[in-house]
Amino acid sequence: MKQDIHPKYEEITANCSCGNEIKVRSTLGKDINLDVCSACHPFYTG
């Protein structure tokens, strides 16, 4: 891979409105807020 052309890939926190916090890796560089996640989505059965 070429050096110094790829964005930083770092760990961020995805905060859900239900209070669940999920650690993910992203090039976004800042924490994100979610409306629903697998813990509170009404149709998620997994």
C-alpha distance matrix in Angstrom:
0.0 3.8 6.3 9.4 9.0 9.0 12.6 13.9 14.6 18.0 21.3 24.0 27.5 28.8 32.6 34.9 38.3 40.0 38.7 36.0 32.8 29.5 26.5 23.3 19.7 18.6 16.8 20.4 21.1 24.8 27.3 28.5 32.0 32.8 36.1 36.1 34.2 34.9 37.6 39.7 38.9 42.3 41.0 38.4 40.0 37.1
3.8 0.0 3.8 6.7 6.5 8.1 11.8 13.6 15.2 18.6 22.2 24.6 28.2 29.7 33.3 35.8 39.1 41.0 39.6 37.2 33.9 30.9 27.9 24.7 20.9 19.4 17.0 20.3 20.8 24.6 27.4 28.8 32.4 33.6 36.9 37.3 35.7 36.7 39.3 41.2 40.5 44.0 42.9 40.4 42.3 39.5
6.3 3.8 0.0 3.8 5.8 7.4 10.5 11.6 13.8 16.8 20.5 23.0 26.8 28.6 32.1 34.9 38.2 40.1 38.4 36.1 32.7 29.9 26.6 23.8 20.0 18.6 16.0 19.1 19.0 22.8 25.8 27.7 31.4 32.9 36.4 36.9 35.4 36.5 38.9 40.8 40.5 44.1 43.3 40.8 42.6 39.9
9.4 6.7 3.8 0.0 3.8 5.9 8.0 9.4 12.4 15.2 19.0 21.1 24.8 26.6 30.0 32.9 36.0 38.1 36.4 34.4 31.0 28.5 25.3 22.6 18.8 16.9 13.9 16.6 16.3 20.0 23.3 25.2 29.0 30.8 34.3 35.2 33.9 35.4 37.7 39.4 39.1 42.7 42.2 39.9 42.0 39.5
9.0 6.5 5.8 3.8 0.0 3.8 6.7 9.5 12.1 15.4 19.1 20.8 24.4 25.7 29.1 31.7 34.7 37.0 35.7 33.7 30.4 27.8 25.0 21.9 18.2 15.8 12.6 15.2 15.7 19.5 22.6 24.0 27.7 29.2 32.6 33.5 32.4 33.9 36.4 37.9 37.3 40.8 40.2 38.0 40.3 38.0
9.0 8.1 7.4 5.9 3.8 0.0 3.8 6.6 8.6 12.1 15.7 17.4 21.0 22.2 25.8 28.3 31.5 33.6 32.3 30.1 26.9 24.2 21.3 18.2 14.5 12.2 9.2 12.2 13.0 16.7 19.6 20.9 24.6 26.0 29.4 30.0 28.8 30.3 32.7 34.3 33.8 37.3 36.7 34.4 36.6 34.2
12.6 11.8 10.5 8.0 6.7 3.8 0.0 3.8 6.3 9.4 12.9 14.2 17.7 19.1 22.4 25.2 28.2 30.4 29.0 27.1 23.8 21.4 18.6 15.7 12.1 9.5 6.1 8.7 9.2 13.0 16.0 17.5 21.2 22.8 26.3 27.2 26.2 27.9 30.2 31.6 31.3 35.0 34.6 32.4 34.8 32.6
13.9 13.6 11.6 9.4 9.5 6.6 3.8 0.0 3.8 6.1 9.8 11.6 15.4 17.3 20.7 23.7 26.8 28.9 27.0 25.1 21.6 19.2 16.1 13.6 10.0 8.2 5.7 8.5 7.6 11.3 14.2 16.3 20.1 22.0 25.7 26.4 25.1 26.8 28.7 30.4 30.5 34.2 34.1 31.7 33.9 31.5
14.6 15.2 13.8 12.4 12.1 8.6 6.3 3.8 0.0 3.8 7.2 9.5 13.1 14.9 18.5 21.3 24.7 26.4 24.7 22.3 18.9 16.2 13.0 10.2 6.5 5.4 4.7 8.0 7.7 11.0 13.0 14.8 18.4 19.9 23.6 23.9 22.2 23.5 25.5 27.5 27.6 31.3 31.0 28.4 30.4 28.0
18.0 18.6 16.8 15.2 15.4 12.1 9.4 6.1 3.8 0.0 3.8 6.5 10.2 12.7 16.0 19.2 22.6 24.1 21.9 19.7 16.1 13.7 10.3 8.3 5.3 5.6 6.4 8.3 6.7 9.1 10.7 13.1 16.7 18.4 22.2 22.5 20.7 22.2 23.7 25.7 26.3 30.1 30.2 27.5 29.5 27.1
21.3 22.2 20.5 19.0 19.1 15.7 12.9 9.8 7.2 3.8 0.0 3.8 7.0 9.9 13.0 16.2 19.7 20.8 18.5 16.2 12.5 10.2 6.7 5.6 4.2 6.3 8.6 9.5 8.0 8.8 8.9 11.4 14.5 16.1 19.9 19.9 17.9 19.3 20.4 22.6 23.6 27.3 27.7 24.9 26.8 24.4
24.0 24.6 23.0 21.1 20.8 17.4 14.2 11.6 9.5 6.5 3.8 0.0 3.8 6.7 9.6 13.0 16.3 17.8 15.6 13.7 10.1 8.4 5.9 5.5 5.9 6.7 9.0 8.3 6.9 6.1 5.2 7.8 10.8 12.8 16.6 17.1 15.6 17.5 18.5 20.2 21.2 25.0 25.8 23.3 25.5 23.6
27.5 28.2 26.8 24.8 24.4 21.0 17.7 15.4 13.1 10.2 7.0 3.8 0.0 3.8 6.1 9.6 12.8 14.1 11.8 10.0 6.4 5.6 4.7 6.2 8.4 9.5 12.2 10.8 10.0 7.9 5.0 6.5 8.5 10.3 13.9 14.2 12.8 14.9 15.3 16.9 18.3 22.1 23.2 20.9 23.1 21.5
28.8 29.7 28.6 26.6 25.7 22.2 19.1 17.3 14.9 12.7 9.9 6.7 3.8 0.0 3.8 6.5 10.0 11.5 10.1 8.3 5.8 5.1 6.3 7.0 9.7 10.3 13.1 11.3 11.6 9.3 5.9 4.9 5.7 6.6 10.2 10.5 9.4 12.0 12.7 13.8 14.9 18.7 19.8 17.7 20.3 19.2
32.6 33.3 32.1 30.0 29.1 25.8 22.4 20.7 18.5 16.0 13.0 9.6 6.1 3.8 0.0 3.8 6.7 8.4 6.7 6.1 4.7 6.5 8.8 10.5 13.4 14.0 16.6 14.3 14.3 11.3 7.6 6.2 4.8 5.9 8.7 9.4 9.0 12.0 11.7 12.2 13.9 17.5 19.3 17.7 20.3 19.7
34.9 35.8 34.9 32.9 31.7 28.3 25.2 23.7 21.3 19.2 16.2 13.0 9.6 6.5 3.8 0.0 3.8 5.3 5.4 5.2 6.3 8.1 11.3 12.8 16.0 16.5 19.2 16.9 17.5 14.6 10.9 8.6 5.8 4.5 5.8 6.0 6.3 9.6 9.1 8.7 10.5 13.9 16.0 14.7 17.5 17.5
38.3 39.1 38.2 36.0 34.7 31.5 28.2 26.8 24.7 22.6 19.7 16.3 12.8 10.0 6.7 3.8 0.0 3.8 5.4 7.3 9.3 11.8 15.0 16.5 19.6 19.8 22.3 19.6 20.2 17.0 13.4 10.9 7.4 6.3 5.5 6.7 8.5 11.7 10.5 8.9 10.8 13.6 16.4 15.9 18.7 19.4
40.0 41.0 40.1 38.1 37.0 33.6 30.4 28.9 26.4 24.1 20.8 17.8 14.1 11.5 8.4 5.3 3.8 0.0 3.8 5.7 9.0 11.7 15.3 17.3 20.8 21.6 24.4 22.2 22.6 19.6 15.8 13.8 10.6 9.1 8.1 7.5 8.3 10.4 8.1 6.7 9.7 12.1 15.2 14.4 16.7 17.5
38.7 39.6 38.4 36.4 35.7 32.3 29.0 27.0 24.7 21.9 18.5 15.6 11.8 10.1 6.7 5.4 5.4 3.8 0.0 3.8 6.4 9.8 13.1 15.7 19.1 20.3 23.1 21.0 20.8 17.7 13.9 12.7 10.2 9.8 10.3 10.0 9.9 11.9 9.6 9.5 12.7 15.5 18.2 16.8 18.8 19.0
36.0 37.2 36.1 34.4 33.7 30.1 27.1 25.1 22.3 19.7 16.2 13.7 10.0 8.3 6.1 5.2 7.3 5.7 3.8 0.0 3.8 6.6 10.1 12.7 16.4 18.0 21.2 19.6 19.6 16.9 13.2 12.2 10.3 9.5 10.6 9.4 7.9 9.3 7.3 8.7 11.6 14.8 16.9 14.8 16.6 16.1
32.8 33.9 32.7 31.0 30.4 26.9 23.8 21.6 18.9 16.1 12.5 10.1 6.4 5.8 4.7 6.3 9.3 9.0 6.4 3.8 0.0 3.8 6.7 9.6 13.1 14.9 18.1 16.7 16.3 13.9 10.3 10.1 9.4 9.6 12.0 11.3 9.4 11.0 10.1 11.9 14.3 17.8 19.4 17.0 18.9 17.8
29.5 30.9 29.9 28.5 27.8 24.2 21.4 19.2 16.2 13.7 10.2 8.4 5.6 5.1 6.5 8.1 11.8 11.7 9.8 6.6 3.8 0.0 3.8 6.3 10.0 12.1 15.6 14.9 14.9 13.2 10.1 9.9 10.2 10.0 12.9 11.7 9.1 10.2 10.4 12.8 14.4 18.1 19.0 16.2 18.0 16.3
26.5 27.9 26.6 25.3 25.0 21.3 18.6 16.1 13.0 10.3 6.7 5.9 4.7 6.3 8.8 11.3 15.0 15.3 13.1 10.1 6.7 3.8 0.0 3.8 7.1 9.8 13.3 13.1 12.6 11.7 9.4 10.4 12.0 12.5 15.8 15.1 12.5 13.5 14.1 16.6 18.0 21.7 22.3 19.3 21.0 18.8
23.3 24.7 23.8 22.6 21.9 18.2 15.7 13.6 10.2 8.3 5.6 5.5 6.2 7.0 10.5 12.8 16.5 17.3 15.7 12.7 9.6 6.3 3.8 0.0 3.8 6.5 10.2 10.7 10.9 10.9 9.5 10.1 12.3 12.7 16.1 15.4 13.0 14.0 15.5 17.8 18.5 22.2 22.3 19.4 21.3 18.9
19.7 20.9 20.0 18.8 18.2 14.5 12.1 10.0 6.5 5.3 4.2 5.9 8.4 9.7 13.4 16.0 19.6 20.8 19.1 16.4 13.1 10.0 7.1 3.8 0.0 3.8 7.2 8.8 9.0 10.3 10.2 11.4 14.4 15.2 18.8 18.5 16.2 17.3 19.2 21.4 21.7 25.4 25.3 22.5 24.4 21.9
18.6 19.4 18.6 16.9 15.8 12.2 9.5 8.2 5.4 5.6 6.3 6.7 9.5 10.3 14.0 16.5 19.8 21.6 20.3 18.0 14.9 12.1 9.8 6.5 3.8 0.0 3.8 5.4 6.7 8.6 9.5 10.3 13.7 14.7 18.3 18.6 17.0 18.7 20.8 22.4 22.4 26.1 25.9 23.5 25.8 23.7
16.8 17.0 16.0 13.9 12.6 9.2 6.1 5.7 4.7 6.4 8.6 9.0 12.2 13.1 16.6 19.2 22.3 24.4 23.1 21.2 18.1 15.6 13.3 10.2 7.2 3.8 0.0 3.8 5.5 8.6 10.8 11.8 15.5 16.9 20.5 21.3 20.1 22.0 24.2 25.6 25.4 29.1 28.9 26.7 29.2 27.2
20.4 20.3 19.1 16.6 15.2 12.2 8.7 8.5 8.0 8.3 9.5 8.3 10.8 11.3 14.3 16.9 19.6 22.2 21.0 19.6 16.7 14.9 13.1 10.7 8.8 5.4 3.8 0.0 3.8 5.8 8.1 8.8 12.5 14.4 17.9 19.2 18.7 21.1 23.1 24.0 23.8 27.5 27.8 25.9 28.7 27.1
21.1 20.8 19.0 16.3 15.7 13.0 9.2 7.6 7.7 6.7 8.0 6.9 10.0 11.6 14.3 17.5 20.2 22.6 20.8 19.6 16.3 14.9 12.6 10.9 9.0 6.7 5.5 3.8 0.0 3.8 7.1 9.4 13.2 15.8 19.4 20.8 20.2 22.6 24.0 25.2 25.6 29.3 29.9 27.9 30.5 28.8
24.8 24.6 22.8 20.0 19.5 16.7 13.0 11.3 11.0 9.1 8.8 6.1 7.9 9.3 11.3 14.6 17.0 19.6 17.7 16.9 13.9 13.2 11.7 10.9 10.3 8.6 8.6 5.8 3.8 0.0 3.8 6.5 10.1 13.2 16.8 18.5 18.2 21.0 22.0 22.8 23.5 27.2 28.2 26.4 29.2 27.8
27.3 27.4 25.8 23.3 22.6 19.6 16.0 14.2 13.0 10.7 8.9 5.2 5.0 5.9 7.6 10.9 13.4 15.8 13.9 13.2 10.3 10.1 9.4 9.5 10.2 9.5 10.8 8.1 7.1 3.8 0.0 3.8 7.0 10.1 13.7 15.3 14.9 17.8 18.5 19.2 20.3 24.0 25.2 23.4 26.2 25.0
28.5 28.8 27.7 25.2 24.0 20.9 17.5 16.3 14.8 13.1 11.4 7.8 6.5 4.9 6.2 8.6 10.9 13.8 12.7 12.2 10.1 9.9 10.4 10.1 11.4 10.3 11.8 8.8 9.4 6.5 3.8 0.0 3.8 6.6 10.2 12.1 12.3 15.5 16.5 16.7 17.3 20.9 22.2 20.7 23.7 22.9
32.0 32.4 31.4 29.0 27.7 24.6 21.2 20.1 18.4 16.7 14.5 10.8 8.5 5.7 4.8 5.8 7.4 10.6 10.2 10.3 9.4 10.2 12.0 12.3 14.4 13.7 15.5 12.5 13.2 10.1 7.0 3.8 0.0 3.8 6.9 9.3 10.3 13.9 14.4 13.9 14.7 18.2 19.8 18.8 22.0 21.7
32.8 33.6 32.9 30.8 29.2 26.0 22.8 22.0 19.9 18.4 16.1 12.8 10.3 6.6 5.9 4.5 6.3 9.1 9.8 9.5 9.6 10.0 12.5 12.7 15.2 14.7 16.9 14.4 15.8 13.2 10.1 6.6 3.8 0.0 3.8 5.6 7.0 10.7 11.6 10.9 11.1 14.5 16.1 15.2 18.5 18.5
36.1 36.9 36.4 34.3 32.6 29.4 26.3 25.7 23.6 22.2 19.9 16.6 13.9 10.2 8.7 5.8 5.5 8.1 10.3 10.6 12.0 12.9 15.8 16.1 18.8 18.3 20.5 17.9 19.4 16.8 13.7 10.2 6.9 3.8 0.0 3.8 7.1 10.7 11.3 9.3 9.1 12.0 14.0 13.9 17.4 18.3
36.1 37.3 36.9 35.2 33.5 30.0 27.2 26.4 23.9 22.5 19.9 17.1 14.2 10.5 9.4 6.0 6.7 7.5 10.0 9.4 11.3 11.7 15.1 15.4 18.5 18.6 21.3 19.2 20.8 18.5 15.3 12.1 9.3 5.6 3.8 0.0 3.8 7.1 7.9 6.0 5.6 8.9 10.7 10.2 13.7 14.5
34.2 35.7 35.4 33.9 32.4 28.8 26.2 25.1 22.2 20.7 17.9 15.6 12.8 9.4 9.0 6.3 8.5 8.3 9.9 7.9 9.4 9.1 12.5 13.0 16.2 17.0 20.1 18.7 20.2 18.2 14.9 12.3 10.3 7.0 7.1 3.8 0.0 3.8 5.4 5.6 5.7 9.5 10.5 8.7 11.7 11.7
34.9 36.7 36.5 35.4 33.9 30.3 27.9 26.8 23.5 22.2 19.3 17.5 14.9 12.0 12.0 9.6 11.7 10.4 11.9 9.3 11.0 10.2 13.5 14.0 17.3 18.7 22.0 21.1 22.6 21.0 17.8 15.5 13.9 10.7 10.7 7.1 3.8 0.0 3.8 5.7 5.5 8.7 9.0 6.1 8.4 8.0
37.6 39.3 38.9 37.7 36.4 32.7 30.2 28.7 25.5 23.7 20.4 18.5 15.3 12.7 11.7 9.1 10.5 8.1 9.6 7.3 10.1 10.4 14.1 15.5 19.2 20.8 24.2 23.1 24.0 22.0 18.5 16.5 14.4 11.6 11.3 7.9 5.4 3.8 0.0 3.8 6.2 8.8 10.3 7.9 9.4 9.5
39.7 41.2 40.8 39.4 37.9 34.3 31.6 30.4 27.5 25.7 22.6 20.2 16.9 13.8 12.2 8.7 8.9 6.7 9.5 8.7 11.9 12.8 16.6 17.8 21.4 22.4 25.6 24.0 25.2 22.8 19.2 16.7 13.9 10.9 9.3 6.0 5.6 5.7 3.8 0.0 3.8 6.2 8.8 7.9 10.2 11.5
38.9 40.5 40.5 39.1 37.3 33.8 31.3 30.5 27.6 26.3 23.6 21.2 18.3 14.9 13.9 10.5 10.8 9.7 12.7 11.6 14.3 14.4 18.0 18.5 21.7 22.4 25.4 23.8 25.6 23.5 20.3 17.3 14.7 11.1 9.1 5.6 5.7 5.5 6.2 3.8 0.0 3.8 5.6 5.5 8.7 10.6
42.3 44.0 44.1 42.7 40.8 37.3 35.0 34.2 31.3 30.1 27.3 25.0 22.1 18.7 17.5 13.9 13.6 12.1 15.5 14.8 17.8 18.1 21.7 22.2 25.4 26.1 29.1 27.5 29.3 27.2 24.0 20.9 18.2 14.5 12.0 8.9 9.5 8.7 8.8 6.2 3.8 0.0 3.8 5.8 8.3 11.3
41.0 42.9 43.3 42.2 40.2 36.7 34.6 34.1 31.0 30.2 27.7 25.8 23.2 19.8 19.3 16.0 16.4 15.2 18.2 16.9 19.4 19.0 22.3 22.3 25.3 25.9 28.9 27.8 29.9 28.2 25.2 22.2 19.8 16.1 14.0 10.7 10.5 9.0 10.3 8.8 5.6 3.8 0.0 3.8 6.3 9.3
38.4 40.4 40.8 39.9 38.0 34.4 32.4 31.7 28.4 27.5 24.9 23.3 20.9 17.7 17.7 14.7 15.9 14.4 16.8 14.8 17.0 16.2 19.3 19.4 22.5 23.5 26.7 25.9 27.9 26.4 23.4 20.7 18.8 15.2 13.9 10.2 8.7 6.1 7.9 7.9 5.5 5.8 3.8 0.0 3.8 5.9
40.0 42.3 42.6 42.0 40.3 36.6 34.8 33.9 30.4 29.5 26.8 25.5 23.1 20.3 20.3 17.5 18.7 16.7 18.8 16.6 18.9 18.0 21.0 21.3 24.4 25.8 29.2 28.7 30.5 29.2 26.2 23.7 22.0 18.5 17.4 13.7 11.7 8.4 9.4 10.2 8.7 8.3 6.3 3.8 0.0 3.8
37.1 39.5 39.9 39.5 38.0 34.2 32.6 31.5 28.0 27.1 24.4 23.6 21.5 19.2 19.7 17.5 19.4 17.5 19.0 16.1 17.8 16.3 18.8 18.9 21.9 23.7 27.2 27.1 28.8 27.8 25.0 22.9 21.7 18.5 18.3 14.5 11.7 8.0 9.5 11.5 10.6 11.3 9.3 5.9 3.8 0.0
